Amino acid sequence: MDFIVQGTLQAVKALYSTELKESDINLQETRKEFEGEITIVTFPLTRFSKKSPEQTGSEIGEYLKEHRPEISGFNVIKGFLNLSLDSTYLLQVFSDTISNSAFGDIPSNGKKVMVEYSSPNTNKPLHLGHIRNNLLGYSVAQILAASGYEVIKANLVNDRGIHICKSMLAWQRFGNGETPKSSGLKGDHLVGKYYVIFDKEYKKQIDELKAQGQTEEDARKNAPLIKEAQLMLRKWEAGDEEVISLWKMMNNWVYEGFDVTYKKLGVSFDKYYYESGTYLLGKDIIEEGLEKGVFFRKEDNSVWIDLTADGLDEKLVLRGDGTSVYITQDLGTAQLKYNDFKMDESIYVVGNEQDYHFKVLFLILNKLGKSWAQGLYHLSYGMVDLPSGKMKSREGTVVDADDLIDEMIDTARGRTEELGKVEGLPEEEKQNLYRMIGLGALKYFLLKVEPKKRLLFDPNESIDFQGHTGPFIQYTHARIRSVLSKAGIEKPEYVGINSVSPTERELILALSKYPSVLTESAKEFSPAQLANYAYDLAKLYNKFYHEEPILKVEDINIRNFRLSLSSVTASIIRKSMGLLGIEVPERM
């Protein structure tokens, strides 16, 4: 609505002999209870008019109505000037811009961004928390790509450490040679099973040692299983062939399992990094930081950084024995990623329990003088809870990703058949539809909430064809496609329309917002904005569908205009949902 800003600047200059900047004009969407579409806040302009907000609004409104053909009328409520847009102008905007197939396409901005997400551990299968991470990362990557960025989707796999050795040791001790093939289990599920077994056996040993008089702390340190796991880790780091061979075999089982889950979720990656190949990289950076005086050594030879002046604390970056800590590796990996791709921005999609870690990481990189550190961003997201409570991996009480996906598809099948929405569809199309609805429900429920917020996931609530859900939006798209199919016209032509109904006005204005919503979603790394826009658009179309006849209207031009409006709405819903990783059916 640049013409309103420019018109207001001209009005202030002509009426009050004052030149303002564009940023001085405050535009808002007109509240639904008032007539009009765009509102100018007039309170700040009274210091130039020397008049009341109401009189200032009236004078500017009269000026705009007289000088801007796009404005058909206005009303003033206290300090708010509500403007009504001319129907001819709205129709022109729809015809020239919105109905264009390239509407909303944003050209390349020449910038490169990496989005790192998923980051699983190879000692357990993906769970509900990983699902939010994967969907969020993938959607942000899609939104940025649609906004003109060159995007690299990266996955840093946590494939080493004591937790991995726990699964390996338990399989070695209790597995009897079990494999994914012999057990019928997905590889990640099989390895996760032994992580749980380790914890159970470890707890038994702790209890036995406590019964012999040891404290809880001593029992945890002295239990034979944990000592064996620690020995296995040392052997792994020393390159012991037998341990490395076991590690490779079990990790490959997990990767095959992960690939199945990723495919089900519809997410993908352009580049994989593995902690086993990056955990030593940070040591060169530590040496660089010592030379620059960014780090300091303590008497025990450990290396630290003092961040107290930045409101944080002293942080260990290298142990006294020369072994790395987690942040050592992250410093090296950050440098490696930049060396590989020279990206302008790098987004880490990681849960909010790591907020402090990323503050420290980014601060250290800035202090080291890494110019590219300015482009680092932690997309922090809240945990996902279930009605039954918090998940715990060690106890085997997590909600497995594969099980949840299957459950969602089954629920979609039951709900869809119950509503009689699949009668007459071929079996293959039915199965594809159940998958689309089940996954659409899951993805939309997790993505419609702002990333930073913790959320409670209720599978039953997510599959509701009338609620604020993915299936409601999918059903709206199928409804529109059905209307167009009955009309037998994909892109209707119309002439001679010179007025629109209130609902048509609302729909045109809603459609016109798509590029700005997409841009804002990319700027904020927030699929939630696009998700809620898609829902509002679907809701508005249903209102239009019930209020205005489409196929039965007698005037062919009005019929074709409404079909065109329907076609564009379907297209924008499809684009919006596609950027969330959600498919929309042609019929249901």
Backbone torsions as a table, in degrees:
resi	resn	phi	psi	omega
1	MET	NA	44.3	-177.7
2	ASP	-61.7	-32.6	-177.7
3	PHE	-64.3	-28.8	177.9
4	ILE	-71.3	-42.3	177.9
5	VAL	-61.6	-48.7	-178.7
6	GLN	-63.6	-40.3	178.9
7	GLY	-63.9	-38.4	179.2
8	THR	-67.7	-40.3	176.7
9	LEU	-60.5	-41.7	178.5
10	GLN	-66.1	-39.5	-179.6
11	ALA	-63.5	-45.6	-179.6
12	VAL	-62.8	-38.3	179.8
13	LYS	-68.1	-44.8	-177.5
14	ALA	-71.1	-39.9	-174.7
15	LEU	-84.2	-36.0	-170.7
16	TYR	-125.7	10.2	176.5
17	SER	52.9	41.3	-178.8
18	THR	-130.0	133.9	177.2
19	GLU	-100.2	122.6	-179.9
20	LEU	-112.6	167.5	174.1
21	LYS	-96.6	160.1	179.5
22	GLU	-56.7	-36.7	-177.8
23	SER	-67.1	-14.3	179.0
24	ASP	-79.5	-13.4	-177.5
25	ILE	-96.8	122.5	-177.4
26	ASN	-105.0	107.7	177.9
27	LEU	-101.7	143.7	176.2
28	GLN	-137.6	163.1	171.7
29	GLU	-75.7	135.3	-179.8
30	THR	-65.6	134.6	178.6
31	ARG	-63.3	145.7	-171.0
32	LYS	-59.8	-27.0	-177.5
33	GLU	-78.3	-7.3	-179.9
34	PHE	-112.6	155.0	178.1
35	GLU	-77.0	141.0	178.9
36	GLY	120.7	171.8	-178.4
37	GLU	-119.9	-36.1	-177.2
38	ILE	-123.0	136.6	-178.7
39	THR	-118.2	134.0	172.5
40	ILE	-103.1	127.5	176.4
41	VAL	-80.9	118.5	-172.6
42	THR	-96.8	-9.8	-179.0
43	PHE	-52.6	-47.4	-177.2
44	PRO	-66.8	-17.8	-175.4
45	LEU	-87.4	-8.7	-177.1
46	THR	-69.0	-23.6	179.5
47	ARG	-71.2	-17.1	176.3
48	PHE	-96.2	-34.5	-178.4
49	SER	-81.6	-23.6	-175.4
50	LYS	58.8	28.8	-179.4
51	LYS	-130.0	173.6	-179.4
52	SER	-67.7	158.8	177.8
53	PRO	-57.9	-37.3	-179.6
54	GLU	-65.7	-46.1	-178.3
55	GLN	-67.7	-39.6	177.8
56	THR	-60.2	-44.5	179.6
57	GLY	-62.6	-42.7	-179.6
58	SER	-63.1	-42.8	-178.2
59	GLU	-67.3	-42.1	178.8
60	ILE	-68.4	-39.1	178.0
61	GLY	-60.1	-44.9	178.3
62	GLU	-61.6	-41.5	-179.2
63	TYR	-63.3	-46.4	-177.9
64	LEU	-65.6	-40.4	-179.6
65	LYS	-63.5	-35.8	-178.5
66	GLU	-78.2	-35.7	-171.7
67	HIS	-103.8	-13.2	-178.9
68	ARG	-120.3	107.9	-178.4
69	PRO	-62.1	-18.0	-180.0
70	GLU	-71.8	-18.1	-177.6
71	ILE	-99.4	122.8	-178.3
72	SER	-99.6	-18.4	-178.9
73	GLY	-176.7	175.2	-180.0
74	PHE	-157.0	163.9	170.3
75	ASN	-146.8	154.6	-177.3
76	VAL	-120.1	125.3	175.2
77	ILE	-120.1	105.2	-177.0
78	LYS	53.7	-119.3	-177.5
79	GLY	-96.5	26.8	-177.6
80	PHE	-125.2	123.5	177.9
81	LEU	-99.4	110.5	-178.2
82	ASN	-96.4	122.8	-176.1
83	LEU	-106.1	137.7	174.6
84	SER	-102.6	132.1	-178.5
85	LEU	-86.9	144.6	-178.6
86	ASP	-70.2	138.4	-178.4
87	SER	-60.7	-40.9	-179.4
88	THR	-61.4	-40.6	178.7
89	TYR	-63.8	-46.2	-179.6
90	LEU	-61.1	-41.8	178.8
91	LEU	-64.5	-37.9	178.7
92	GLN	-64.9	-43.7	178.5
93	VAL	-61.1	-44.0	-179.8
94	PHE	-63.3	-46.7	-176.0
95	SER	-67.7	-43.6	-173.9
96	ASP	-82.3	-31.9	-170.1
97	THR	-117.5	-61.5	-169.9
98	ILE	-64.9	-37.2	-176.6
99	SER	-79.9	-4.4	176.8
100	ASN	-70.7	134.9	-177.0
101	SER	-63.3	-21.1	179.9
102	ALA	-89.8	3.8	-178.5
103	PHE	-58.7	128.0	179.0
104	GLY	92.1	-10.6	177.8
105	ASP	-75.0	128.1	-177.0
106	ILE	-108.7	126.9	-178.1
107	PRO	-67.5	163.8	-179.7
108	SER	-59.2	138.2	177.1
109	ASN	-102.0	3.4	177.3
110	GLY	76.3	5.6	-178.1
111	LYS	-101.9	150.2	-178.7
112	LYS	-117.2	134.6	-179.4
113	VAL	-135.5	140.7	173.8
114	MET	-106.0	134.2	173.9
115	VAL	-115.7	114.0	179.3
116	GLU	-100.8	123.2	179.6
117	TYR	-147.3	175.8	-176.5
118	SER	80.7	-69.7	175.4
119	SER	41.4	58.9	-177.2
120	PRO	-81.2	164.9	170.5
121	ASN	-98.4	141.3	-177.6
122	THR	-88.2	23.0	176.1
123	ASN	-109.0	5.5	-178.5
124	LYS	-162.8	156.5	178.7
125	PRO	-73.4	167.5	177.2
126	LEU	-71.1	143.5	179.3
127	HIS	-125.4	-171.6	-175.5
128	LEU	-56.5	-40.4	178.1
129	GLY	-62.0	-39.9	176.6
130	HIS	-64.4	-34.5	-180.0
131	ILE	-60.8	-45.5	179.1
132	ARG	-60.9	-43.2	-179.8
133	ASN	-59.5	-50.2	-178.0
134	ASN	-63.5	-44.2	-178.9
135	LEU	-67.0	-40.6	179.4
136	LEU	-64.5	-48.8	-179.3
137	GLY	-62.3	-45.7	-178.5
138	TYR	-63.7	-43.6	-178.5
139	SER	-66.1	-42.9	177.2
140	VAL	-59.3	-41.8	178.4
141	ALA	-61.7	-42.8	179.6
142	GLN	-65.0	-42.4	-178.9
143	ILE	-65.0	-42.1	178.8
144	LEU	-65.8	-39.5	177.9
145	ALA	-62.7	-40.6	178.7
146	ALA	-70.6	-16.5	-178.7
147	SER	-98.1	12.4	172.5
148	GLY	102.1	1.8	180.0
149	TYR	-88.8	151.2	164.7
150	GLU	-87.6	122.4	-170.8
151	VAL	-114.9	134.4	171.3
152	ILE	-112.4	120.3	178.4
153	LYS	-94.0	117.5	-174.0
154	ALA	-118.0	151.4	178.9
155	ASN	-132.6	115.5	176.6
156	LEU	-97.3	109.2	-174.0
157	VAL	-90.6	126.4	177.7
158	ASN	-85.0	89.4	-171.5
159	ASP	-111.1	16.5	179.4
160	ARG	-143.5	164.6	177.0
161	GLY	121.0	176.2	-174.7
162	ILE	-63.0	-36.1	-178.3
163	HIS	-65.7	-34.8	177.6
164	ILE	-68.4	-41.9	179.8
165	CYS	-63.1	-30.7	178.7
166	LYS	-61.0	-46.7	178.5
167	SER	-63.6	-42.7	-179.0
168	MET	-61.7	-46.5	-178.3
169	LEU	-65.0	-42.5	-179.6
170	ALA	-63.3	-40.6	178.5
171	TRP	-64.6	-41.4	-179.8
172	GLN	-62.3	-40.8	-175.7
173	ARG	-82.1	-38.4	-169.4
174	PHE	-121.9	1.2	-170.4
175	GLY	-85.5	-21.4	-178.5
176	ASN	50.3	38.1	175.9
177	GLY	74.3	13.9	-178.1
178	GLU	-60.0	138.1	178.4
179	THR	-128.7	166.8	175.6
180	PRO	-56.2	-38.7	-178.6
181	LYS	-67.8	-45.3	-177.3
182	SER	-70.8	-29.1	-176.5
183	SER	-93.9	-19.7	-175.2
184	GLY	76.4	9.6	179.7
185	LEU	-95.9	147.1	169.1
186	LYS	-60.0	147.2	-175.4
187	GLY	-57.3	-40.5	-179.6
188	ASP	-68.6	-32.8	177.5
189	HIS	-68.8	-39.9	-179.3
190	LEU	-64.2	-46.3	-179.7
191	VAL	-66.2	-38.6	177.2
192	GLY	-62.7	-34.6	177.9
193	LYS	-59.6	-39.4	-178.4
194	TYR	-78.6	-21.6	172.7
195	TYR	-66.5	-41.8	177.5
196	VAL	-66.9	-41.9	178.9
197	ILE	-60.9	-43.2	178.2
198	PHE	-55.2	-48.4	-176.1
199	ASP	-62.1	-40.4	179.8
200	LYS	-64.6	-44.0	-179.4
201	GLU	-69.3	-37.8	178.2
202	TYR	-62.0	-43.5	179.2
203	LYS	-63.8	-36.9	177.1
204	LYS	-60.7	-44.6	-179.5
205	GLN	-66.0	-38.0	177.7
206	ILE	-61.2	-46.7	179.9
207	ASP	-60.9	-39.5	179.6
208	GLU	-63.6	-43.9	-179.5
209	LEU	-68.1	-36.0	177.2
210	LYS	-66.0	-36.9	178.6
211	ALA	-65.7	-24.5	178.3
212	GLN	-87.4	1.7	174.4
213	GLY	107.0	1.5	179.1
214	GLN	-80.6	153.2	175.6
215	THR	-74.2	164.2	177.1
216	GLU	-55.1	-46.3	-177.5
217	GLU	-63.0	-45.5	-179.9
218	ASP	-66.5	-40.4	-179.3
219	ALA	-61.5	-39.8	178.5
220	ARG	-62.9	-38.9	-179.3
221	LYS	-74.9	-34.8	-170.9
222	ASN	-95.1	-7.2	-179.7
223	ALA	-59.1	130.5	-176.6
224	PRO	-54.3	-38.2	-176.9
225	LEU	-62.2	-44.6	-177.9
226	ILE	-67.7	-35.0	177.9
227	LYS	-65.5	-39.0	177.9
228	GLU	-66.1	-39.8	179.4
229	ALA	-64.2	-41.7	178.6
230	GLN	-64.5	-38.4	176.8
231	LEU	-64.3	-41.7	179.3
232	MET	-61.5	-40.0	178.9
233	LEU	-62.9	-42.2	179.5
234	ARG	-64.5	-39.9	177.6
235	LYS	-64.1	-40.9	178.4
236	TRP	-59.6	-47.0	-178.5
237	GLU	-66.1	-24.9	178.2
238	ALA	-86.8	-3.2	177.4
239	GLY	81.7	24.3	178.9
240	ASP	-55.9	123.8	-172.5
241	GLU	-61.2	-42.2	-177.4
242	GLU	-65.5	-44.4	179.9
243	VAL	-66.3	-43.5	179.9
244	ILE	-62.3	-39.1	179.7
245	SER	-64.0	-45.0	177.3
246	LEU	-62.2	-43.3	-179.3
247	TRP	-60.4	-45.2	180.0
248	LYS	-64.0	-44.3	-178.4
249	MET	-60.7	-48.8	-176.4
250	MET	-70.8	-37.0	177.2
251	ASN	-64.0	-39.1	178.2
252	ASN	-63.4	-36.3	174.3
253	TRP	-58.5	-44.8	-177.5
254	VAL	-64.9	-43.9	-177.9
255	TYR	-61.6	-39.8	177.6
256	GLU	-62.8	-39.7	177.5
257	GLY	-66.3	-44.9	178.8
258	PHE	-58.3	-42.7	-177.4
259	ASP	-58.8	-38.3	178.0
260	VAL	-63.1	-45.0	-178.7
261	THR	-66.7	-43.5	178.8
262	TYR	-59.1	-41.6	-179.9
263	LYS	-64.2	-42.6	177.8
264	LYS	-59.2	-42.9	-178.3
265	LEU	-73.9	-19.9	-178.4
266	GLY	78.4	29.6	177.5
267	VAL	-111.5	157.3	-177.8
268	SER	-148.7	170.0	-177.6
269	PHE	-137.7	148.2	176.6
270	ASP	-95.7	-25.3	-174.8
271	LYS	-147.1	131.6	174.6
272	TYR	-107.4	135.7	168.3
273	TYR	-117.5	146.8	-178.7
274	TYR	-122.9	131.3	-177.9
275	GLU	-60.5	-27.9	177.7
276	SER	-63.3	-23.5	179.7
277	GLY	-102.5	-3.9	-176.1
278	THR	-121.2	-10.1	-168.8
279	TYR	-68.2	-18.3	-179.9
280	LEU	-95.1	-9.6	-171.3
281	LEU	-63.7	-29.9	-173.6
282	GLY	-70.7	-14.0	-174.7
283	LYS	-64.2	-35.3	176.7
284	ASP	-64.8	-37.7	179.5
285	ILE	-67.7	-35.6	177.3
286	ILE	-62.5	-43.1	177.9
287	GLU	-61.5	-43.2	178.4
288	GLU	-59.4	-43.6	-179.1
289	GLY	-67.1	-34.7	176.8
290	LEU	-65.4	-42.3	179.3
291	GLU	-63.2	-36.5	-178.4
292	LYS	-81.7	-9.2	-178.1
293	GLY	81.3	12.1	178.6
294	VAL	-75.6	-36.2	178.8
295	PHE	-109.6	164.8	175.2
296	PHE	-141.2	153.8	179.0
297	ARG	-96.2	145.5	171.9
298	LYS	-99.2	174.9	-175.5
299	GLU	-60.3	-30.5	-179.2
300	ASP	-83.3	10.0	178.0
301	ASN	79.6	-2.0	177.1
302	SER	-70.9	154.4	-177.0
303	VAL	-112.7	135.6	-174.6
304	TRP	-133.9	166.3	168.8
305	ILE	-130.0	138.2	-179.9
306	ASP	-97.1	110.3	-178.6
307	LEU	-110.8	17.9	-177.0
308	THR	-63.7	-32.9	179.1
309	ALA	-67.6	-18.2	179.4
310	ASP	-98.7	11.6	178.2
311	GLY	82.6	9.6	178.0
312	LEU	-108.8	-140.1	179.8
313	ASP	-141.2	-170.9	174.4
314	GLU	-77.4	138.8	-174.9
315	LYS	-126.3	127.6	175.7
316	LEU	-72.1	130.4	178.2
317	VAL	-118.4	-12.7	175.9
318	LEU	-157.8	131.3	-178.6
319	ARG	-70.5	162.1	-179.2
320	GLY	-60.5	-29.1	179.7
321	ASP	-85.9	5.9	177.2
322	GLY	88.0	0.5	179.5
323	THR	-83.5	151.6	-174.8
324	SER	-83.0	155.0	169.5
325	VAL	-108.8	177.6	-172.3
326	TYR	-57.4	-41.5	-175.5
327	ILE	-71.5	-26.2	176.2
328	THR	-57.8	-49.6	-179.4
329	GLN	-62.5	-43.3	-177.4
330	ASP	-65.0	-33.1	175.9
331	LEU	-63.4	-45.7	179.8
332	GLY	-66.8	-41.3	-179.2
333	THR	-65.6	-39.3	178.1
334	ALA	-59.4	-42.8	179.0
335	GLN	-66.6	-42.1	179.5
336	LEU	-60.2	-45.3	-179.4
337	LYS	-60.8	-42.5	179.4
338	TYR	-66.8	-41.8	178.4
339	ASN	-59.7	-37.8	-178.0
340	ASP	-70.0	-39.9	-168.8
341	PHE	-125.1	-13.3	-180.0
342	LYS	48.6	45.5	-176.4
343	MET	-78.4	155.1	178.2
344	ASP	-77.7	-33.1	-179.6
345	GLU	-137.0	151.5	176.7
346	SER	-138.5	120.1	-175.2
347	ILE	-108.6	126.1	177.5
348	TYR	-101.9	114.0	177.7
349	VAL	-92.6	98.4	-174.7
350	VAL	-141.9	144.0	-178.1
351	GLY	-57.5	158.3	-172.5
352	ASN	-71.5	-6.5	174.9
353	GLU	-70.5	-11.6	179.2
354	GLN	-105.1	15.9	-178.7
355	ASP	-54.8	-47.5	-176.6
356	TYR	-64.9	-42.2	-179.5
357	HIS	-55.9	-45.4	-177.3
358	PHE	-74.0	-30.8	172.6
359	LYS	-57.4	-47.5	-178.8
360	VAL	-65.2	-47.1	-178.2
361	LEU	-57.7	-50.0	-177.2
362	PHE	-66.8	-38.1	-179.8
363	LEU	-64.1	-43.4	179.6
364	ILE	-62.2	-45.4	-178.9
365	LEU	-62.3	-37.4	176.7
366	ASN	-66.0	-42.4	-179.8
367	LYS	-66.4	-27.5	177.0
368	LEU	-77.0	-5.0	177.3
369	GLY	82.1	21.6	178.0
370	LYS	-77.8	107.6	-175.5
371	SER	-60.1	-33.5	-177.9
372	TRP	-71.8	-11.8	-179.8
373	ALA	-65.0	-20.2	177.6
374	GLN	-64.3	-23.3	-177.8
375	GLY	-94.3	9.8	-179.7
376	LEU	-86.9	139.6	-178.4
377	TYR	-144.1	132.0	175.3
378	HIS	-95.9	108.9	174.5
379	LEU	-83.6	92.0	-174.7
380	SER	-84.6	131.0	179.8
381	TYR	-128.6	155.4	-178.7
382	GLY	-81.2	160.6	-179.9
383	MET	-71.6	161.3	176.6
384	VAL	-107.3	123.8	176.6
385	ASP	-105.7	160.7	175.9
386	LEU	-118.1	159.2	177.0
387	PRO	-53.0	-27.9	-177.9
388	SER	-84.5	-8.1	177.3
389	GLY	117.4	-169.1	-173.5
390	LYS	-76.1	151.5	-179.9
391	MET	-94.2	147.1	177.8
392	LYS	-136.4	116.0	-175.8
393	SER	-63.7	-45.7	-173.7
394	ARG	-62.3	-29.8	-177.2
395	GLU	-91.6	0.2	178.9
396	GLY	70.4	25.7	-178.0
397	THR	-105.3	17.6	179.3
398	VAL	-75.6	158.6	173.3
399	VAL	-90.8	106.0	-176.6
400	ASP	-63.6	137.2	-176.4
401	ALA	-61.3	-46.1	-178.4
402	ASP	-63.1	-42.9	179.3
403	ASP	-62.5	-41.8	-178.3
404	LEU	-65.8	-42.7	178.5
405	ILE	-59.8	-46.3	179.5
406	ASP	-62.2	-40.5	179.4
407	GLU	-63.7	-40.5	-180.0
408	MET	-64.3	-40.4	179.8
409	ILE	-67.4	-39.6	177.6
410	ASP	-64.1	-42.0	178.6
411	THR	-64.0	-41.1	178.5
412	ALA	-61.9	-39.4	178.8
413	ARG	-61.2	-48.7	-178.0
414	GLY	-62.2	-46.9	-177.9
415	ARG	-64.8	-41.8	-176.2
416	THR	-67.6	-43.0	179.8
417	GLU	-68.4	-36.5	178.2
418	GLU	-59.6	-38.2	-179.0
419	LEU	-85.2	-3.5	178.1
420	GLY	67.2	33.4	-175.1
421	LYS	-91.3	0.6	-174.7
422	VAL	-121.8	12.5	-178.5
423	GLU	-62.8	130.1	177.2
424	GLY	89.6	-6.2	-180.0
425	LEU	-82.9	141.5	175.1
426	PRO	-61.0	154.3	-174.9
427	GLU	-58.8	-42.6	-178.6
428	GLU	-62.8	-40.5	179.2
429	GLU	-67.5	-35.9	177.0
430	LYS	-61.0	-49.3	-177.7
431	GLN	-61.7	-39.2	178.8
432	ASN	-66.4	-37.2	179.4
433	LEU	-66.4	-43.9	178.7
434	TYR	-59.9	-42.0	178.5
435	ARG	-63.0	-44.8	-179.8
436	MET	-60.4	-45.4	-177.6
437	ILE	-70.3	-44.7	-179.0
438	GLY	-61.1	-48.3	179.7
439	LEU	-70.4	-35.6	177.7
440	GLY	-62.5	-39.1	178.7
441	ALA	-64.3	-47.4	-179.1
442	LEU	-61.9	-51.1	-176.4
443	LYS	-63.8	-46.2	-176.3
444	TYR	-64.2	-41.9	-178.1
445	PHE	-60.7	-39.3	-178.2
446	LEU	-79.2	-27.1	-175.1
447	LEU	-95.0	-16.8	-177.7
448	LYS	-74.7	-14.8	179.9
449	VAL	-94.2	136.2	177.7
450	GLU	-52.5	135.5	-174.2
451	PRO	-51.1	-39.3	-174.2
452	LYS	-67.2	-20.3	-175.3
453	LYS	-82.1	139.7	170.9
454	ARG	-72.1	146.1	-179.3
455	LEU	-137.3	154.7	177.0
456	LEU	-104.7	115.5	-177.8
457	PHE	-92.6	120.5	177.9
458	ASP	-116.7	104.1	-176.9
459	PRO	-54.1	-39.2	-178.1
460	ASN	-67.3	-39.8	179.7
461	GLU	-67.1	-31.0	-174.8
462	SER	-70.5	-25.1	178.6
463	ILE	-106.0	84.4	179.5
464	ASP	-137.6	117.5	-175.3
465	PHE	-73.2	-6.3	179.8
466	GLN	-116.4	-5.9	-174.0
467	GLY	-95.7	-169.2	177.6
468	HIS	-82.6	75.1	-170.0
469	THR	-138.7	165.9	173.7
470	GLY	-62.4	-47.2	-179.7
471	PRO	-58.0	-34.1	177.0
472	PHE	-61.8	-43.6	-179.0
473	ILE	-69.6	-40.5	178.0
474	GLN	-62.2	-40.8	-180.0
475	TYR	-65.9	-37.3	178.2
476	THR	-63.1	-42.8	178.0
477	HIS	-61.2	-44.7	179.6
478	ALA	-63.4	-37.3	177.4
479	ARG	-60.3	-45.5	-179.4
480	ILE	-64.4	-44.0	-179.7
481	ARG	-62.8	-32.5	177.7
482	SER	-66.7	-42.6	178.1
483	VAL	-60.4	-46.3	-178.7
484	LEU	-66.3	-36.1	179.0
485	SER	-65.0	-42.4	179.1
486	LYS	-64.9	-34.0	179.9
487	ALA	-74.5	-24.4	-179.1
488	GLY	71.7	17.3	-179.4
489	ILE	-129.1	124.1	179.7
490	GLU	-84.1	-44.6	-178.7
491	LYS	-131.7	86.6	-175.7
492	PRO	-69.5	149.7	174.4
493	GLU	-107.0	144.5	179.7
494	TYR	-142.8	152.3	176.7
495	VAL	-140.7	159.4	170.5
496	GLY	79.5	8.7	175.9
497	ILE	-81.7	130.6	178.8
498	ASN	-129.5	5.9	176.0
499	SER	-149.9	156.9	178.6
500	VAL	-131.8	152.5	178.2
501	SER	-76.2	163.3	178.3
502	PRO	-54.5	-40.4	-178.9
503	THR	-70.3	-36.9	176.9
504	GLU	-64.7	-38.8	176.4
505	ARG	-58.9	-47.0	-179.9
506	GLU	-59.2	-41.8	-177.1
507	LEU	-67.9	-42.8	178.2
508	ILE	-61.5	-45.2	-179.6
509	LEU	-64.2	-39.4	178.7
510	ALA	-64.0	-43.5	179.0
511	LEU	-63.2	-37.3	-177.7
512	SER	-64.5	-19.5	-177.3
513	LYS	-81.1	-11.8	-173.5
514	TYR	-51.8	-50.0	-178.8
515	PRO	-60.3	-38.8	-178.4
516	SER	-71.8	-34.9	177.0
517	VAL	-66.3	-42.1	178.3
518	LEU	-61.4	-45.4	-179.7
519	THR	-62.3	-42.0	-179.2
520	GLU	-69.1	-38.4	177.5
521	SER	-61.3	-40.6	178.8
522	ALA	-67.8	-42.0	-178.5
523	LYS	-63.0	-39.9	-176.9
524	GLU	-93.9	-0.3	-174.6
525	PHE	51.1	48.0	-172.7
526	SER	-130.2	97.1	173.8
527	PRO	-60.8	-21.9	-177.1
528	ALA	-58.2	-37.7	-178.7
529	GLN	-63.7	-43.0	179.5
530	LEU	-69.8	-37.8	179.7
531	ALA	-62.5	-46.1	-178.7
532	ASN	-71.1	-30.8	174.6
533	TYR	-63.5	-44.6	-179.6
534	ALA	-60.6	-39.6	178.8
535	TYR	-66.2	-46.7	179.9
536	ASP	-60.5	-39.0	179.7
537	LEU	-66.5	-42.9	179.1
538	ALA	-63.7	-41.6	-180.0
539	LYS	-63.3	-42.5	-179.6
540	LEU	-66.5	-38.9	178.9
541	TYR	-63.6	-40.4	179.5
542	ASN	-62.5	-36.1	175.3
543	LYS	-63.3	-46.5	178.0
544	PHE	-60.0	-44.2	-177.3
545	TYR	-60.5	-37.9	-178.1
546	HIS	-83.2	-23.7	-176.3
547	GLU	-93.7	-30.2	-173.8
548	GLU	-118.9	123.9	175.3
549	PRO	-64.8	141.3	-179.2
550	ILE	-111.3	-65.9	-176.9
551	LEU	-76.4	-23.5	-175.7
552	LYS	-94.7	-2.9	-179.6
553	VAL	-70.0	139.7	-173.1
554	GLU	-75.9	-39.7	-178.1
555	ASP	-69.9	117.1	-175.4
556	ILE	-62.4	-33.7	180.0
557	ASN	-69.2	-41.1	177.3
558	ILE	-65.7	-41.8	178.5
559	ARG	-58.5	-48.4	-177.9
560	ASN	-67.6	-34.6	176.8
561	PHE	-63.9	-43.9	-178.7
562	ARG	-68.6	-32.9	174.4
563	LEU	-67.1	-40.0	178.5
564	SER	-64.6	-42.2	177.4
565	LEU	-60.7	-40.6	178.5
566	SER	-65.4	-43.8	-178.3
567	SER	-62.1	-43.8	-179.9
568	VAL	-66.5	-39.6	178.8
569	THR	-60.5	-44.4	178.1
570	ALA	-60.3	-42.1	-178.9
571	SER	-62.8	-43.6	-178.5
572	ILE	-70.7	-36.9	175.2
573	ILE	-62.0	-44.4	-179.1
574	ARG	-63.1	-43.8	178.8
575	LYS	-62.8	-47.5	-177.6
576	SER	-61.7	-48.0	-178.5
577	MET	-67.9	-35.4	178.1
578	GLY	-60.7	-36.5	179.0
579	LEU	-71.9	-16.4	173.0
580	LEU	-90.6	-1.0	-178.2
581	GLY	81.1	20.3	-175.2
582	ILE	-111.6	128.3	176.0
583	GLU	-84.0	150.8	175.3
584	VAL	-121.0	134.1	-176.1
585	PRO	-79.3	154.9	175.3
586	GLU	-77.1	-29.9	177.5
587	ARG	-152.2	150.0	176.3
588	MET	-163.8	NA	NA
